[in-house]
Amino acid sequence: PDGRISRQQSGDRHPFRERSVKVTNFWFPVDLEPGTSTLLLRLQSTSTLYVPLYFSSYGASAATAENSMGLAGAFYGVLFAMFCYNLFLFMSLREPAYFWYLVYNLNVGLFALSFDGLLVKWLNDDGGLVALGIYALMLSHCLISIQFSRHFLHTREHFPRLDFALRVAFLVSFGALLSGLILDLQTWSILASVMVIASSIGLLLTGAFVWRRGVRYGFYYTLA
């Protein structure tokens, strides 16, 4: 109302310690005087961006954050329990499939922490390294899923041609991961999304194929 202009900046390319409110989401505290105020928001991203906007008091925001923390705690608790359970199975049975499931579990956990913003907060990331790491974790998800599928479905022993196709897919995914060294961030992010979708559909069809061939664990794989 009095003509003053206030400007705030934030994002995953800005140091976490410089945020106005030290939380995983982006909070912009404003003190609006009675009268008419104009708020302008400029967004810039190298990939698809979902931006829900909320106006709230500190008290209401804290209550909402506490509820979301409870759900996040339950999710990470289940993830940790699954990791411990499969670690016990791997130590007992020495099956490669359990090892790759452990790596997969760890990858999912790191991706979730990065996506939720917790990893940025804990590491106090200053250069957007975690933001870049999200795409690397997406592509490593493809690599790990393929390796887990090969060992769990025993494609090398029972389906040699299918195993060869999975190895080719592994090399393609590995090449996509290394392409981050030469591609710009926007192109690499799109490539990562495409690879995750393609690998997910391909592995689902792989499980269905093994199941149709009468192998029982193909059913469990497809169901999961």
Buried (B, 14 or more C-beta within 10 A) or exposed (E): EEEEEEEEEBEBBBEBEEBEEEBBBBBEEEEEEEEEEEEEEEEEEBBEEEEEEEEEEEEEBEEEEEEEEEEBEEEBEEBEEBBEEBBEBBEEEEBBBBBBBBBBBEBBBBBBBBEBBBBBBEBEBEEBEBBBBBBBBBBBBBBBBBBBBBBBBBBBEEBEEBBEBBBEBBEBBBEBBEBBEEBEBEEBBBBBBEBBEBBEEBBEEBBBBBBEEEBEBBBEBBEE
